[in-house]
Amino acid sequence: MSMAYLAQPDQQQKLEWLDGGVLAVLLDGAATDGQLTVGRFTVGKGEAPPYHMHTREDEVFMMLKGSALVWCDGQEMELSEGGIVFLPKNVPHGYRITSDTADLLMICTPAGIEGMFRHAGRDLATPRPDGFRVSPDLLAEAADAYGHVIVGPPR
């Protein structure tokens, strides 16, 4: 059963992610009865995940601030501030941040993708281990565990 849920910024889990970026988990499956995940990325220029596809969830990205190149099923597009992109499951995609910094809102349905970010990322509420980074091996392990297929290197 779904219930109303509210979390102020200081109550949202924040994870260190690729290239030192941060993902704030705004809503997860526990808060939405498995219906959706909402996250907010704060990242720097050049941040790019591997070219990949989701087998379990559809994804929406909205560029709140900044810009990026987005690749979806072999097509390259520019995503500028205020732009939005829908990435259906089973369609390969990736992006690369082209502005100095970017603020992205991510919505995935159904929920579950947050498990991959938690598996490979680091909760900022915990001490940072020396030399921590989201390594390709850890990312591949997390992707496999949560239904993502890494198709190739970052674009």
Backbone as CSV, one residue per row, in Angstrom:
resi,resn,N_x,N_y,N_z,CA_x,CA_y,CA_z,C_x,C_y,C_z
1,MET,0.845,-1.175,0.000,0.000,0.000,0.000,0.892,1.241,0.000
2,SER,0.626,2.179,-0.895,1.375,3.430,-0.962,0.891,4.372,0.124
3,MET,1.845,5.139,0.631,1.547,6.130,1.655,2.237,7.423,1.269
4,ALA,1.741,8.540,1.769,2.420,9.814,1.550,3.782,9.754,2.231
5,TYR,4.763,10.443,1.658,6.131,10.406,2.183,6.763,11.773,1.976
6,LEU,7.472,12.243,2.978,8.168,13.517,2.884,9.545,13.355,3.508
7,ALA,10.570,13.833,2.816,11.922,13.835,3.370,12.578,15.160,3.034
8,GLN,13.004,15.876,4.040,13.730,17.124,3.845,15.143,16.805,3.335
9,PRO,15.846,17.792,2.749,17.178,17.528,2.203,18.147,16.842,3.173
10,ASP,18.109,17.198,4.451,19.038,16.577,5.400,18.651,15.140,5.753
11,GLN,17.487,14.691,5.309,17.039,13.310,5.554,17.252,12.406,4.344
12,GLN,17.695,12.963,3.224,17.880,12.191,2.001,19.288,11.592,1.978
13,GLN,19.380,10.334,1.610,20.677,9.680,1.509,21.452,10.281,0.334
14,LYS,22.728,10.580,0.585,23.592,11.109,-0.462,24.742,10.132,-0.670
15,LEU,24.962,9.776,-1.942,25.975,8.798,-2.298,27.049,9.432,-3.168
16,GLU,28.311,9.126,-2.871,29.383,9.496,-3.782,29.274,8.576,-4.980
17,TRP,29.375,9.182,-6.181,29.179,8.404,-7.386,30.331,8.629,-8.343
18,LEU,30.162,8.366,-9.599,31.229,8.443,-10.591,31.945,9.792,-10.560
19,ASP,33.264,9.729,-10.664,34.102,10.932,-10.759,33.845,11.931,-9.639
20,GLY,33.470,11.459,-8.457,33.246,12.337,-7.309,31.912,13.045,-7.307
21,GLY,31.038,12.724,-8.246,29.707,13.312,-8.253,28.890,12.789,-7.080
22,VAL,27.748,13.408,-6.857,26.881,13.027,-5.744,25.480,12.718,-6.273
23,LEU,24.918,11.622,-5.786,23.526,11.277,-6.053,22.769,11.372,-4.740
24,ALA,21.759,12.231,-4.698,20.842,12.283,-3.562,19.656,11.387,-3.905
25,VAL,19.399,10.392,-3.061,18.252,9.502,-3.264,17.049,10.204,-2.639
26,LEU,16.205,10.779,-3.484,15.071,11.560,-3.003,13.909,10.669,-2.605
27,LEU,13.613,9.680,-3.456,12.580,8.682,-3.167,13.104,7.335,-3.636
28,ASP,12.919,6.315,-2.807,13.331,4.970,-3.209,12.127,4.039,-3.162
29,GLY,12.364,2.775,-3.454,11.286,1.800,-3.481,10.567,1.649,-2.148
30,ALA,11.309,1.812,-1.051,10.679,1.702,0.269,9.663,2.831,0.488
31,ALA,9.980,4.028,-0.034,9.086,5.179,0.144,7.913,5.166,-0.834
32,THR,8.074,4.465,-1.968,7.048,4.518,-3.022,6.379,3.177,-3.275
33,ASP,6.546,2.249,-2.355,5.970,0.913,-2.500,6.414,0.269,-3.825
34,GLY,7.692,0.506,-4.171,8.270,-0.102,-5.361,7.881,0.535,-6.675
35,GLN,7.138,1.633,-6.623,6.631,2.224,-7.861,7.662,3.041,-8.631
36,LEU,8.521,3.777,-7.930,9.499,4.596,-8.631,10.649,4.983,-7.725
37,THR,11.732,5.389,-8.378,12.906,5.947,-7.710,13.118,7.340,-8.276
38,VAL,13.411,8.297,-7.400,13.748,9.650,-7.831,15.088,10.007,-7.201
39,GLY,16.007,10.463,-8.030,17.327,10.868,-7.554,17.750,12.174,-8.184
40,ARG,18.706,12.834,-7.546,19.228,14.104,-8.065,20.741,14.033,-8.066
41,PHE,21.311,14.148,-9.262,22.761,14.102,-9.431,23.336,15.510,-9.462
42,THR,24.429,15.714,-8.744,25.239,16.919,-8.839,26.607,16.435,-9.305
43,VAL,26.978,16.790,-10.536,28.173,16.230,-11.161,28.966,17.312,-11.872
44,GLY,30.213,16.963,-12.233,31.093,17.890,-12.919,31.324,17.519,-14.366
45,LYS,31.980,18.415,-15.061,32.268,18.253,-16.489,32.983,16.938,-16.761
46,GLY,32.538,16.242,-17.793,33.160,14.990,-18.200,32.578,13.759,-17.547
47,GLU,31.751,13.905,-16.509,31.170,12.730,-15.845,30.354,11.963,-16.876
48,ALA,30.596,10.639,-16.934,29.911,9.810,-17.925,29.873,8.369,-17.455
49,PRO,28.698,7.780,-17.389,28.617,6.353,-17.063,28.965,5.530,-18.306
50,PRO,29.230,4.250,-18.129,29.403,3.393,-19.304,28.121,3.395,-20.156
51,TYR,28.281,3.122,-21.444,27.123,2.964,-22.321,26.410,1.707,-21.834
52,HIS,25.123,1.799,-21.524,24.434,0.705,-20.836,22.951,0.690,-21.190
53,MET,22.271,-0.348,-20.703,20.814,-0.374,-20.799,20.244,-1.011,-19.540
54,HIS,19.042,-0.614,-19.242,18.309,-1.140,-18.093,17.361,-2.217,-18.604
55,THR,17.284,-3.322,-17.899,16.349,-4.377,-18.294,15.085,-4.370,-17.444
56,ARG,15.081,-3.565,-16.384,13.940,-3.595,-15.452,13.141,-2.306,-15.389
57,GLU,13.766,-1.167,-15.695,13.066,0.098,-15.483,13.247,1.053,-16.658
58,ASP,12.246,1.914,-16.848,12.330,3.054,-17.747,12.935,4.201,-16.942
59,GLU,13.618,5.110,-17.645,14.327,6.197,-16.963,14.008,7.524,-17.639
60,VAL,13.865,8.555,-16.824,13.684,9.919,-17.295,14.767,10.767,-16.646
61,PHE,15.436,11.596,-17.447,16.397,12.568,-16.943,15.911,13.953,-17.304
62,MET,15.963,14.875,-16.344,15.712,16.284,-16.628,16.940,17.067,-16.206
63,MET,17.452,17.892,-17.122,18.620,18.722,-16.838,18.139,19.999,-16.161
64,LEU,18.327,20.074,-14.854,17.906,21.256,-14.113,18.860,22.412,-14.359
65,LYS,20.166,22.117,-14.372,21.205,23.113,-14.663,22.312,22.403,-15.413
66,GLY,22.865,23.083,-16.419,23.993,22.529,-17.150,23.594,21.958,-18.494
67,SER,24.511,21.151,-19.060,24.268,20.548,-20.376,25.025,19.235,-20.488
68,ALA,24.590,18.410,-21.429,25.209,17.101,-21.643,24.947,16.652,-23.077
69,LEU,25.798,15.759,-23.534,25.519,15.000,-24.739,24.887,13.702,-24.287
70,VAL,23.835,13.273,-24.969,23.127,12.041,-24.638,23.144,11.143,-25.870
71,TRP,23.462,9.881,-25.650,23.397,8.888,-26.719,22.302,7.894,-26.356
72,CYS,21.425,7.638,-27.295,20.334,6.700,-27.071,20.177,5.858,-28.323
73,ASP,20.438,4.584,-28.187,20.273,3.641,-29.288,21.018,4.103,-30.543
74,GLY,22.258,4.598,-30.322,23.110,5.006,-31.429,22.924,6.437,-31.904
75,GLN,21.953,7.157,-31.391,21.694,8.530,-31.796,22.268,9.497,-30.771
76,GLU,22.985,10.551,-31.220,23.548,11.563,-30.321,22.638,12.780,-30.287
77,MET,22.375,13.288,-29.068,21.516,14.458,-28.874,22.135,15.359,-27.824
78,GLU,21.821,16.643,-27.876,22.254,17.600,-26.863,21.113,17.771,-25.864
79,LEU,21.430,17.715,-24.575,20.436,17.961,-23.521,20.848,19.242,-22.819
80,SER,20.043,20.276,-22.960,20.370,21.559,-22.356,19.478,21.820,-21.144
81,GLU,19.796,22.889,-20.433,19.071,23.236,-19.214,17.572,23.296,-19.472
82,GLY,16.806,22.581,-18.645,15.360,22.509,-18.793,14.898,21.394,-19.710
83,GLY,15.851,20.724,-20.397,15.498,19.638,-21.300,15.236,18.345,-20.551
84,ILE,14.507,17.463,-21.191,14.141,16.185,-20.570,14.285,15.081,-21.607
85,VAL,14.662,13.896,-21.172,14.814,12.755,-22.069,14.195,11.524,-21.415
86,PHE,13.501,10.733,-22.219,12.924,9.469,-21.780,13.772,8.348,-22.356
87,LEU,14.217,7.432,-21.505,15.075,6.317,-21.891,14.360,5.016,-21.535
88,PRO,13.698,4.383,-22.511,12.961,3.150,-22.219,13.895,2.005,-21.862
89,LYS,13.391,1.058,-21.089,14.184,-0.119,-20.766,14.559,-0.845,-22.055
90,ASN,15.674,-1.563,-21.975,16.210,-2.355,-23.084,16.694,-1.525,-24.275
91,VAL,16.909,-0.222,-24.084,17.471,0.636,-25.128,18.814,1.168,-24.624
92,PRO,19.925,0.863,-25.300,21.238,1.336,-24.854,21.304,2.867,-24.841
93,HIS,21.957,3.400,-23.804,22.082,4.849,-23.668,23.270,5.214,-22.779
94,GLY,23.621,6.457,-22.832,24.679,7.014,-21.998,24.676,8.519,-22.166
95,TYR,25.515,9.196,-21.392,25.623,10.655,-21.495,27.014,11.080,-21.060
96,ARG,27.372,12.308,-21.397,28.599,12.938,-20.919,28.267,14.397,-20.631
97,ILE,28.600,14.849,-19.410,28.349,16.231,-19.003,29.301,17.148,-19.773
98,THR,28.758,18.193,-20.400,29.566,19.120,-21.182,29.726,20.482,-20.513
99,SER,28.908,20.795,-19.525,29.040,22.050,-18.776,29.989,21.830,-17.599
100,ASP,30.440,22.919,-16.972,31.361,22.791,-15.838,30.754,21.976,-14.704
101,THR,29.479,22.198,-14.445,28.741,21.412,-13.457,27.349,21.137,-14.016
102,ALA,26.681,20.161,-13.449,25.321,19.857,-13.878,24.501,19.358,-12.697
103,ASP,23.224,19.618,-12.775,22.244,19.210,-11.772,21.153,18.474,-12.547
104,LEU,21.044,17.152,-12.333,20.120,16.307,-13.096,19.105,15.662,-12.176
105,LEU,17.871,15.650,-12.576,16.826,14.924,-11.866,16.587,13.626,-12.625
106,MET,16.611,12.488,-11.917,16.387,11.169,-12.509,15.138,10.557,-11.895
107,ILE,14.273,10.009,-12.748,13.088,9.290,-12.295,13.082,7.946,-13.004
108,CYS,12.985,6.866,-12.252,12.938,5.516,-12.825,11.718,4.786,-12.300
109,THR,11.083,4.049,-13.200,9.930,3.258,-12.800,9.991,1.889,-13.458
110,PRO,9.768,0.831,-12.701,9.533,0.798,-11.257,10.827,1.101,-10.489
111,ALA,10.724,1.118,-9.177,11.878,1.352,-8.313,12.835,0.163,-8.371
112,GLY,14.015,0.364,-7.833,14.999,-0.704,-7.742,16.392,-0.261,-8.129
113,ILE,16.484,0.720,-9.019,17.790,1.183,-9.486,18.640,1.746,-8.350
114,GLU,17.975,2.219,-7.295,18.735,2.772,-6.163,19.648,1.725,-5.542
115,GLY,19.281,0.443,-5.648,20.140,-0.626,-5.129,21.481,-0.667,-5.834
116,MET,21.503,-0.418,-7.134,22.762,-0.403,-7.873,23.650,0.744,-7.408
117,PHE,23.056,1.915,-7.231,23.834,3.067,-6.772,24.363,2.843,-5.361
118,ARG,23.563,2.246,-4.506,24.008,1.964,-3.136,25.091,0.887,-3.114
119,HIS,24.995,-0.082,-4.016,25.967,-1.171,-4.087,27.347,-0.657,-4.492
120,ALA,27.403,0.199,-5.503,28.691,0.654,-6.026,29.141,1.998,-5.457
121,GLY,28.207,2.801,-4.977,28.553,4.119,-4.452,28.919,4.061,-2.979
122,ARG,29.162,5.241,-2.424,29.521,5.339,-1.006,28.614,6.350,-0.335
123,ASP,27.982,5.930,0.761,27.119,6.812,1.538,27.980,7.908,2.154
124,LEU,27.655,9.164,1.871,28.450,10.281,2.386,28.349,10.433,3.895
125,ALA,27.411,9.740,4.529,27.292,9.792,5.989,28.356,8.911,6.659
126,THR,29.114,8.129,5.878,30.148,7.248,6.420,31.526,7.803,6.080
127,PRO,32.543,7.444,6.871,33.896,7.916,6.567,34.353,7.417,5.192
128,ARG,35.088,8.270,4.497,35.574,7.919,3.154,36.834,7.075,3.260
129,PRO,36.797,5.839,2.755,38.005,5.007,2.763,39.077,5.622,1.857
130,ASP,40.324,5.454,2.219,41.426,5.947,1.399,41.313,5.380,-0.006
131,GLY,41.427,6.243,-0.991,41.443,5.815,-2.379,40.103,5.351,-2.931
132,PHE,39.004,5.650,-2.242,37.705,5.185,-2.731,37.426,5.743,-4.115
133,ARG,36.874,4.901,-4.976,36.322,5.317,-6.258,35.353,4.235,-6.704
134,VAL,34.434,4.609,-7.559,33.523,3.638,-8.147,34.306,2.994,-9.291
135,SER,34.907,1.853,-9.010,35.762,1.186,-9.995,34.914,0.504,-11.070
136,PRO,35.495,0.276,-12.257,34.754,-0.445,-13.299,34.285,-1.827,-12.841
137,ASP,35.107,-2.544,-12.049,34.713,-3.869,-11.576,33.526,-3.792,-10.618
138,LEU,33.562,-2.840,-9.695,32.454,-2.684,-8.747,31.184,-2.234,-9.471
139,LEU,31.345,-1.346,-10.443,30.198,-0.891,-11.215,29.586,-2.047,-12.010
140,ALA,30.424,-2.881,-12.614,29.930,-4.035,-13.384,29.201,-5.020,-12.478
141,GLU,29.743,-5.238,-11.283,29.103,-6.142,-10.316,27.726,-5.611,-9.912
142,ALA,27.655,-4.309,-9.618,26.382,-3.689,-9.217,25.383,-3.710,-10.367
143,ALA,25.858,-3.410,-11.573,24.977,-3.409,-12.740,24.377,-4.789,-12.956
144,ASP,25.197,-5.807,-12.880,24.724,-7.179,-13.080,23.690,-7.576,-12.022
145,ALA,23.928,-7.172,-10.787,23.022,-7.531,-9.693,21.658,-6.846,-9.813
146,TYR,21.605,-5.705,-10.529,20.359,-4.942,-10.582,19.792,-4.805,-11.997
147,GLY,20.145,-5.753,-12.880,19.498,-5.824,-14.183,19.957,-4.814,-15.210
148,HIS,21.192,-4.345,-15.080,21.733,-3.421,-16.073,22.773,-4.153,-16.897
149,VAL,22.856,-3.832,-18.163,23.826,-4.435,-19.057,24.767,-3.344,-19.526
150,ILE,26.046,-3.488,-19.226,27.031,-2.537,-19.725,27.371,-2.952,-21.152
151,VAL,27.065,-2.069,-22.096,27.223,-2.332,-23.513,28.610,-1.935,-23.997
152,GLY,29.186,-0.898,-23.364,30.488,-0.418,-23.780,31.007,0.638,-22.842
153,PRO,32.177,1.187,-23.148,32.770,2.219,-22.280,31.989,3.529,-22.367
154,PRO,32.288,4.469,-21.477,31.634,5.776,-21.576,31.888,6.399,-22.955
155,ARG,30.952,7.168,-23.406,31.085,7.844,-24.707,31.866,9.125,-24.546
